[in-house]
Amino acid sequence: MIVLPRHARFVAVLLGAWLTCGACTAQESDTAEQELAEARALIERARGSFERAQAVKLAVQAEKVLTAAIGSGQLPPDRRAEALRLRASTYLALREYAAAIEDSSAAIELQPENIRNLVLRATAYELTRDLDAAIADLSRLIELPGDVIGIYGDRGRMRLERGELEAAIADLTREIEGDPGGISVIELRGDAYTGLGQFDQALADYRRCIEMEQQLRQELFGTAASDGFNPAEIDLRLKVAGVMEQSGEQVEALEEYRQILSMEPMNAEANSRLSALSGDARGDPTETQ
C-alpha cells in the first residue's frame, strides 16, 4: 500500500507532459517512456519504506495532480485509464474505498480486460466487506487469459469466510495445484475441511503445513525442526489437536497439547485444553475398567 503513492507521483510527471503540449510528439513519447522506466526503478527502491505519514502525504499530493489531469479531458483513453487506476491506488492508500471503487470502475470501462483494474476494484470491495462484488471481480479475472495464480486462493479465502465450504475447497485446491508451496492456502483448505467435518482431510492438510514449516525453518536457520519457538507451527498444532478432539481422539489430542507445551510452556490454550481433557479422562469410568 505504501508504494502506491509513489506510482501516483510518477503519473504526475507523465501526465504533466500531456497537459502542457496537448499532444505528444514521437520524441516526447520516448521521453515519457524513459520517465516511466525511471519511475518504476524508483518505486522498486522505495518498497522498503513503511512510513505511513509520508505515504499519506504523497498520496494526497498525487490525488490532486491526478484529479487535475483527469479533469482536463486532454488524456487519450489509455492514459486516462492509467490515471484513473493510479488515482484509485492513492484512494486505497488513503482508505477512501468508495472513491477507489468509482475510479477503478471507470478504468475498467476503458480497459475491461486490464487485470490491474479488476484487482484494484476487488481489493476495494473486499475492504468494504462487499464479498459478493469482490468474488464477482475475481471470477471475471479467472476468465481472462494469463496467469491466475493467487486469484483462486483469494476467491477461496473469501468463499471460506462466507461459509461456502465446498466451493472454497474447490478454489483452494486449484490454487494448491498451481502453487504447491503455499502453506497458508493449504491451511485454509484444512479449515474448510474442518468446517465440513472431514477431519482426516483436515489433519492431512495441517500436518502437511507443519512439515513445510519445519522444512522452511531448517532451510532458513539450519536448526533442528523442534528447536526454538515457532508461532506458525504452534498455531497449526493447536488446530491439529482441536480436530482430534472433535473427532473423539482425546488421547492423541492430549499428546499434541503436550507437544505444544514442550515448545511454548505458557501457551494458554494448550494449558487450558490439557487441563480440561485430563479432567475428563479422570472422570470417565471407562478409563478405570
N, C-alpha and C positions, 0 to 999 in steps of 0.2 A: 504493500500500500504506500509506503514512504517513497518508493521510486516513482510513483505516478506523477507527482508534481514536476519532476524533472523532465519527464516526457512532455508535459504541457509547456514547460519553459522553452524547450526546443521548438515547439509548434509556433510560439510567439515569434521566433526568428524567421521561421519558414513562411508563415502567413504574412509577416511584415513585407516580405519581398513581393508577394502577390498584391498587397494593398497599395504599395507605392507605385508600382508600374502598371497596374491594371491588367496586363497580360505579360506572361514571361516569354522572353526570347530563349532560343536554344542554349545560349551561354548562361543566362540567368537560371535556367532549369538545371544545367550542370552544377552551377554553384549551389543551388538548393539541395541537390542530391549529395554534394560534398558536405554541406552543413548537416544533412540528415545522418550521414555516416559518422561525422564527428560527434554529433549529439548522442548517437547510440553508444559510442565509446565512452562518453562522459557519464551516461546513465549506468553503464556497466561498472564504472569506477565508483559510482555513488551508491551502489547497492548496500554497502556496509553501513550506511548512515541510518541510525534509529532515533534521531532527534525529532520527536513529534512536533514540537513547537516550530522548528524550522520547516518541516514538511508542510504544516498548515499554512505558514506564511507564503511559501512558494505556490501552494495550491490556490490560494486566494488571488495572488498575482496572475497566475496562469489563467484562472477563470475569467478575469477581467479582460485579458488580452484576447482570449478565445471568443468571448462574447462579442467583442468589437469586430473581430474578423468574421465571425458567422453572420453578424447583423449587417455587414457591408454589402452582402449579395454579390461580391466580386469573385468568390471562390468557385471553381469548377466542381462538378459533383464529387469526384474522387477526393479532392482536397477538403471539401465541405464535410464529407463523411468522416474523414480522418480527424478534422477539427471537432466534430460532434463526439466522436469516440473518445478523444483525448479530454474533452471537457467533461464527459461522463466519468472518466477516470478521476479527474480532480474532484468531482462531486462525491464519488465513492470515498476518496481520501478525506473529504470534509464531512462525511457521514450524512450527506444530503441525498438520501436514496431515491426519493421521488423524482428529483431533478435528474439523477443518473439514469433512471428508467426512461424518462422522457427523451433525453439525448440519445441514449443507445437505441431506443425505438426509432428515432428519426434516422440514425445512421443505418439501421437495418433496412429501412425503406429504400435508401440509396444503394446499399450493398447487402442484399438479402442473404448472400452466401458467405459473408465475411465472418470467419469463426470468432474473431476477437469481439465483434459487436455482440454476438449472441452470448459469449462467455460473460461479458460485462453485464448484460441485462439479467442473465441467470443469477449472477452473483448478487446484484442489487435486489432481485426478487427474493432470494434466499435470506438476505439480511433484513428484509421487511417481513419475513416469515410467510411469504406467499409461495409455499412449496409447490402448489399446483402449477403456477406460472413458471417457476424455476424448472420443474421437471419437464414441462412442455418445451422450453427452450433447449434443454439438454437432449430431449428426444429429437428435436429438429437438428441439433448438431450431429447426432449419431447418423442421421440420414445423409449428411453431406459427405462428399468424398474426402479422403485424407485420414490422418491418424486420429483415432478416438480413444487412445489410451488415457485413462483418467476420467473420461466422461461417464463410462459405465459405472465406475467406482463412485463418482459423485451422485449419479442418479440412484444407485443402490443405497447409498447412505441416506439420502432424502426419503426414499421409499421405506427404509427401515424405521426412520423417525416417524413416518406416517402410519406405521403398523402394517404396511403391505409386505409381509414377511416373505412370502413365496416369490413375489416379483423382485424383492430386494436380493434374495439368494441368486436368482437368475442373473441379475445385473452384476453382482459381486463376483459370481463365478466367471462371467465373461471377462471381467477386469483381471481376475487372477490368471486366467488362461493367457492373457496378453502380457501380464507383468507378474510372474510367479513370485517375485521377491518382495511384493508389497505386504509387509507384516500387518499394517493397520487394516487393510482390506480383508485379509484372511480373518482377523479378529472380529471385524464387523459381521462377516458371514457366520462366524461362531455364535455371535449374539443373536442373529436371526434364527439359526438352528435351535438355540436355547429357547427362544420365544415360541417356536413351534413344538417344543418338547422332543425334538430329535437329538437326544443327548449324546449318542455315540458320535454323530457327525460334529456336534459342537465340541466335544472333547478332542476329537481328531484335529480340528482347526486350532484350538487353543494350544494343544501340545506341539503342533507344528510351529506355531508362533514362538513358543518357549525355546524350541530347538534353534530357530532362526535368531532369536535374541542372544542365545548363548554363543552361537557361531559368530555373530557380529561382534559381541564383546571380546571374544577370543582374537578376532582379526584386528580389532582396534587397540586393545590393551595388552594382548599377549599373556593374559592371565587365565587361570582355570575358570571354567564357566561358573563354578559355585563360589568363587572368591568375590568379596566385596558386595556392596549394596547396589542392587539393580531394580529401581522402581517399576520399570516396564515389566520385568519378569514377575515381580511380586503381584502386580495387578492381574496378570494372566493366570498366575497360580490361584489367586483368590477366585477367579471365575471358574477354574477347574474344580476347586473344592466346592463351590456353590452348585455346580452342575451335579457333582457326585451326591451332594445332599438331596437335591431334587429327585435324583434317580434312585434314592434309597441306599446308596453305598456309603453308609456312615463311617465304617471302619477306614475306608480309603480316604474319605474326606478328613477324618482326624489326622491321618498321616500327612496329608497335604498341608493342613494348617500347621502341623509341627515343623514341616519343611520350611514354610514361610517364616515361622518364628525363629528358626535357626539362621535365617538371613536377616531378619528385622525383628528382634525380640520385643520391641514396643509396639508392634503393629496392632492397633486397637481392634480392627475387625477380626483378625485371626485369633487374638486372645479371647474375644467375646464368643466367637463361634466354637472355639476349642472348649471353653468352659461349659457352654450350653450342651454341646454334644457329649462331653464327658459325663455331665449330669444325667442326660437322657440314657446313656449306656448303663450307668449305675442303677437307674430306676427301672430298667427293662427287666422283668422277671425272666425273660428268655436267656439273659446273659448268665444266670446262675444255674441253669439247668444243664 
